Amino acid sequence: MRKRVVQFFKNILYIFMKSDEEFVKSILTEKEQKLFRTLKKSEQIHSELVTKTFLKSVNGKASENQIKAVLLHDIGKVERPLTLIEKSVAVLVHKAGLSGVSFIQDRPFMMSYLHHAERGADLLLSR
């Protein structure tokens, strides 16, 4: 849970800089960058931070496709973006084991949170 709290504040306080733009450009093709830019700014920041953490954890030794996959891991959220509050509630509900309760899982924000991986895979495979 501590990790999620830190992630929340990093996301609020983080400022996307020129070096971040260059980082994304160095990994993604123009077409992929266009898709990446459809994510909310907070999701772009989150994806970039996750990618940099991943690269650090593998000492920079990852394939181009692995790095792209990490950077685009939340792309399924473009269909139904989550507000910061919705995302926080979804994480808490899921961690509490309540995401399987039908009246909760049928909420649009929970459906986006729970099914963004499948939606993202479909989106990437269709391009």
ZIQUIVEN-V362103 format. One line per field, one symbol per residue. phi: phi as a letter, one per 20 degrees, with the letter a starting at -180 (. if undefined). psi: psi as a letter, one per 20 degrees, with the letter a starting at -180 (. if undefined). Layout:
phi = ???
psi = ???
//
This chain:
phi = .ggffffgffffefdfdgffffgfffdefgfffffgfffggffffgfffffffgfffdlmebfgfffffffdfdfffffbfdfffgfffgffffffndfefgfefefgffffffdffffffffffee
psi = hgghgggghghgippprghgghgghigqrgghggghiiqqghhggghgggghgghghjkjnqrghggggghjhjhiihhnqprhgggggggggghijjiipgigiipghhggghjhggggggghhi.
//
